[in-house]
């Protein structure tokens, strides 16, 4: 294993130390009460976590927002992966008119920030009757993630040898069966990495659900947390930090468990 130069290691420590301190302080404050006229914790408490058992006045249930966020993230992953694994294969293996233009257009679509399209998206969802619904936000988020997913999967398909596919065709298998039984298992790491990346991106999404699903019935955790920040009557900052910790903890654990596969997105995509 290659050793990291001590100067580079020192630089990394200096750069990351403020972030580590802030996260540590977030955890400490969510489990403690500060002394009067002091920022230092005076005693341990679990009262900041009462929102897990009691609904905060004027805000939806934290568990309802959590379920909505989980449904939103999983549904987005399903749409993105299903579209990307098929479109990526077609762009990598099939020859058809305007293929190069479609590839360029797909990459261009990924370049547009969601905020620049928010008015058009809002009007489209109102026209389709999907405004202020979880399904509408899922479709919008998935459509914004699909161009990147297609390019990622195309990169992985490009690394698969044609000999594997030709061997299946020679044995009499149809194109779909060759893709399903022989090619798809070869790009399994890419599918896993794309699913992880899409899940993390969906869990942290804020602008789209804030604008496109403002109702408390379909509120996500990001919007729930923003609602507490904007509530002038809410002054329990310890509880606010506890809610923030509750929001980021699942995705942090998820990332730590899956970071190796997540890095494969960039390794595989670079081959295309």
C-alpha positions as CSV (number, residue, x, y, z in Angstrom):
1,X,0.0,0.0,0.0
2,X,1.4,3.4,-1.0
3,X,2.2,5.6,1.9
4,X,0.8,9.2,2.0
5,X,3.4,11.9,2.3
6,X,3.3,13.5,5.8
7,X,2.9,17.0,4.3
8,X,-0.2,15.8,2.4
9,X,-1.5,14.1,5.5
10,X,-1.0,17.2,7.5
11,X,-2.9,19.3,4.9
12,X,-5.8,16.8,4.9
13,X,-6.0,17.0,8.7
14,X,-6.0,20.8,8.6
15,X,-8.7,21.0,5.9
16,X,-11.0,18.4,7.5
17,X,-10.5,19.4,11.2
18,X,-13.1,22.2,11.1
19,X,-15.7,19.8,9.6
20,X,-14.9,17.2,12.3
21,X,-15.2,19.8,15.1
22,X,-18.6,21.0,13.7
23,X,-20.0,17.5,13.5
24,X,-18.7,16.7,17.0
25,X,-20.3,19.8,18.4
26,X,-23.5,18.9,16.6
27,X,-23.6,15.5,18.4
28,X,-22.6,17.0,21.8
29,X,-25.3,19.8,21.6
30,X,-28.0,17.3,20.7
31,X,-27.4,15.4,23.9
32,X,-26.6,18.2,26.4
33,X,-27.8,21.4,27.9
34,X,-25.5,24.4,27.9
35,X,-24.7,26.3,31.1
36,X,-26.2,29.8,31.5
37,X,-24.3,32.4,29.4
38,X,-22.0,29.7,28.1
39,X,-21.7,27.6,25.0
40,X,-20.2,24.7,27.0
41,X,-22.4,21.7,27.9
42,X,-23.5,21.6,31.5
43,X,-25.5,18.4,31.7
44,X,-26.6,15.4,29.7
45,X,-30.2,15.2,28.4
46,X,-32.4,13.3,26.1
47,X,-35.1,15.9,26.0
48,X,-34.0,17.2,22.7
49,X,-35.0,13.9,21.1
50,X,-38.7,14.2,22.3
51,X,-39.6,14.9,18.6
52,X,-39.3,11.1,18.1
53,X,-42.3,10.5,20.3
54,X,-44.2,13.8,20.2
55,X,-45.2,15.9,17.2
56,X,-43.8,19.4,17.2
57,X,-46.6,21.9,17.2
58,X,-47.2,23.3,13.7
59,X,-45.2,20.7,12.0
60,X,-45.9,17.2,10.6
61,X,-44.8,14.0,12.3
62,X,-41.1,13.3,11.9
63,X,-41.9,9.6,11.1
64,X,-44.3,10.6,8.3
65,X,-41.6,12.8,6.8
66,X,-39.1,10.0,7.2
67,X,-41.3,7.5,5.4
68,X,-42.0,10.0,2.6
69,X,-38.2,10.6,2.2
70,X,-37.5,6.8,2.1
71,X,-40.2,6.3,-0.5
72,X,-39.0,9.2,-2.5
73,X,-35.3,8.0,-2.5
74,X,-36.1,4.3,-3.2
75,X,-38.6,5.2,-6.0
76,X,-36.1,7.6,-7.6
77,X,-33.4,4.9,-7.5
78,X,-35.8,2.4,-9.2
79,X,-36.7,4.7,-12.1
80,X,-33.1,5.9,-12.6
81,X,-31.6,2.4,-12.6
82,X,-34.3,0.8,-14.8
83,X,-33.9,3.6,-17.4
84,X,-30.1,3.8,-17.3
85,X,-29.3,0.1,-17.6
86,X,-31.4,-0.2,-20.7
87,X,-30.6,3.1,-22.4
88,X,-26.9,2.7,-21.5
89,X,-26.8,-0.7,-23.2
90,X,-28.5,0.7,-26.4
91,X,-26.1,3.6,-26.6
92,X,-23.1,1.3,-26.0
93,X,-24.0,-1.7,-28.2
94,X,-26.5,-0.7,-30.8
95,X,-26.0,1.4,-34.0
96,X,-28.9,3.7,-34.9
97,X,-29.5,7.1,-36.6
98,X,-28.5,10.2,-34.6
99,X,-26.8,8.1,-31.9
100,X,-24.0,10.6,-31.5
101,X,-26.4,13.5,-31.3
102,X,-28.4,11.6,-28.6
103,X,-25.3,11.1,-26.6
104,X,-24.4,14.7,-26.8
105,X,-28.0,15.8,-25.9
106,X,-28.0,13.5,-22.9
107,X,-24.8,15.0,-21.6
108,X,-26.2,18.5,-22.2
109,X,-29.4,17.6,-20.2
110,X,-27.2,16.8,-17.2
111,X,-25.6,20.2,-17.4
112,X,-28.8,22.1,-16.6
113,X,-29.2,22.9,-12.9
114,X,-32.6,22.0,-11.6
115,X,-33.3,25.5,-10.3
116,X,-33.1,26.9,-13.8
117,X,-35.9,24.5,-14.9
118,X,-38.1,24.9,-11.8
119,X,-40.8,27.2,-13.5
120,X,-41.2,24.9,-16.5
121,X,-41.3,21.9,-14.2
122,X,-43.9,23.5,-12.0
123,X,-46.2,24.3,-14.9
124,X,-45.8,20.8,-16.4
125,X,-46.7,19.2,-13.1
126,X,-49.7,21.4,-12.7
127,X,-50.9,20.5,-16.2
128,X,-50.5,16.8,-15.5
129,X,-52.2,17.0,-12.1
130,X,-49.0,15.8,-10.3
131,X,-48.2,19.0,-8.4
132,X,-48.0,18.6,-4.7
133,X,-47.7,14.8,-5.0
134,X,-44.8,12.5,-4.1
135,X,-45.0,10.8,-7.5
136,X,-44.5,14.1,-9.3
137,X,-41.3,14.9,-7.3
138,X,-40.0,11.4,-7.9
139,X,-40.5,11.8,-11.7
140,X,-38.8,15.1,-11.7
141,X,-35.8,14.1,-9.6
142,X,-35.4,10.8,-11.6
143,X,-35.5,12.7,-14.9
144,X,-32.7,15.0,-13.7
145,X,-30.6,12.0,-12.6
146,X,-31.2,9.8,-15.6
147,X,-28.7,11.6,-18.0
148,X,-25.8,11.0,-15.6
149,X,-27.0,7.4,-15.0
150,X,-27.1,6.7,-18.7
151,X,-23.5,7.9,-19.2
152,X,-22.3,5.9,-16.2
153,X,-23.9,2.7,-17.4
154,X,-22.6,3.3,-21.0
155,X,-19.1,3.5,-19.5
156,X,-19.5,0.2,-17.8
157,X,-21.1,-1.5,-20.8
158,X,-18.1,-0.3,-22.9
159,X,-15.7,-2.2,-20.7
160,X,-17.5,-5.6,-21.4
161,X,-15.9,-7.6,-24.1
162,X,-17.9,-8.2,-27.3
163,X,-16.8,-11.8,-27.1
164,X,-19.2,-12.5,-24.3
165,X,-22.1,-11.2,-26.2
166,X,-21.1,-12.9,-29.5
167,X,-20.7,-16.2,-27.6
168,X,-24.3,-16.0,-26.5
169,X,-25.6,-15.1,-29.9
170,X,-23.7,-18.0,-31.5
171,X,-25.3,-20.4,-29.0
172,X,-28.7,-19.3,-30.2
173,X,-29.8,-16.9,-27.4
174,X,-31.8,-13.8,-28.3
175,X,-30.6,-10.3,-27.9
176,X,-32.6,-9.7,-24.7
177,X,-31.6,-13.0,-23.1
178,X,-27.9,-12.3,-23.9
179,X,-28.3,-8.9,-22.2
180,X,-30.2,-10.2,-19.2
181,X,-28.1,-13.4,-18.6
182,X,-24.6,-12.5,-19.8
183,X,-24.1,-8.7,-20.0
184,X,-26.1,-7.5,-17.0
185,X,-24.1,-9.5,-14.4
186,X,-20.9,-8.0,-15.8
187,X,-22.0,-4.5,-15.0
188,X,-23.4,-5.4,-11.6
189,X,-20.9,-3.2,-9.7
190,X,-21.9,-0.2,-11.9
191,X,-25.6,-0.8,-11.2
192,X,-24.9,-1.0,-7.4
193,X,-22.8,2.1,-7.5
194,X,-25.4,4.1,-9.5
195,X,-28.2,3.0,-7.1
196,X,-26.1,4.2,-4.1
197,X,-25.3,7.5,-5.7
198,X,-28.9,8.1,-6.7
199,X,-30.1,7.2,-3.2
200,X,-27.8,9.7,-1.6
201,X,-28.7,12.4,-4.1
202,X,-32.4,11.8,-3.5
203,X,-32.1,11.7,0.3
204,X,-30.4,15.1,0.4
205,X,-32.7,16.8,-2.2
206,X,-34.3,20.0,-0.9
207,X,-35.3,22.5,-3.6
208,X,-37.6,20.2,-5.6
209,X,-39.7,18.9,-2.7
210,X,-39.8,22.4,-1.2
211,X,-41.3,24.0,-4.4
212,X,-43.2,21.0,-5.9
213,X,-44.7,19.3,-2.9
214,X,-45.3,22.0,-0.2
215,X,-48.1,20.1,1.5
216,X,-47.3,18.7,4.9
217,X,-48.8,15.3,3.8
218,X,-45.9,14.8,1.4
219,X,-43.2,16.7,3.3
220,X,-39.6,15.2,3.2
221,X,-37.1,15.4,6.0
222,X,-35.1,18.2,4.3
223,X,-38.3,20.4,4.1
224,X,-39.2,19.4,7.6
225,X,-35.9,20.7,8.9
226,X,-36.2,23.9,6.9
227,X,-39.6,24.4,8.4
228,X,-38.1,24.3,11.9
229,X,-35.4,26.8,10.9
230,X,-38.0,29.2,9.5
231,X,-40.4,28.9,12.5
232,X,-40.0,32.0,14.7
233,X,-41.8,30.3,17.5
234,X,-39.4,27.4,17.7
235,X,-36.5,28.2,20.0
236,X,-35.2,24.8,21.1
237,X,-31.9,24.9,19.2
238,X,-30.8,21.7,20.9
239,X,-33.8,19.9,19.4
240,X,-33.0,21.5,16.0
241,X,-29.6,20.0,16.1
242,X,-31.0,16.7,17.1
243,X,-33.4,16.8,14.1
244,X,-30.4,17.6,11.9
245,X,-28.5,14.7,13.3
246,X,-31.5,12.4,12.8
247,X,-31.7,13.6,9.2
248,X,-28.0,13.0,8.3
249,X,-27.3,9.9,10.3
250,X,-29.0,7.3,8.0
251,X,-27.3,8.5,4.9
252,X,-23.9,8.9,6.7
253,X,-24.1,5.2,7.8
254,X,-25.3,4.2,4.3
255,X,-22.3,6.0,2.7
256,X,-19.8,4.5,5.1
257,X,-21.0,1.0,4.3
258,X,-21.1,1.5,0.6
259,X,-18.4,4.0,-0.2
260,X,-16.2,1.4,-2.0
261,X,-19.0,0.7,-4.5
262,X,-19.9,4.3,-4.9
263,X,-16.3,5.1,-6.1
264,X,-16.8,2.6,-8.9
265,X,-19.2,5.1,-10.6
266,X,-16.3,7.3,-11.6
267,X,-14.0,4.4,-12.4
268,X,-16.5,2.7,-14.7
269,X,-17.8,5.9,-16.3
270,X,-14.3,7.1,-17.2
271,X,-13.9,4.1,-19.5
272,X,-16.7,5.4,-21.7
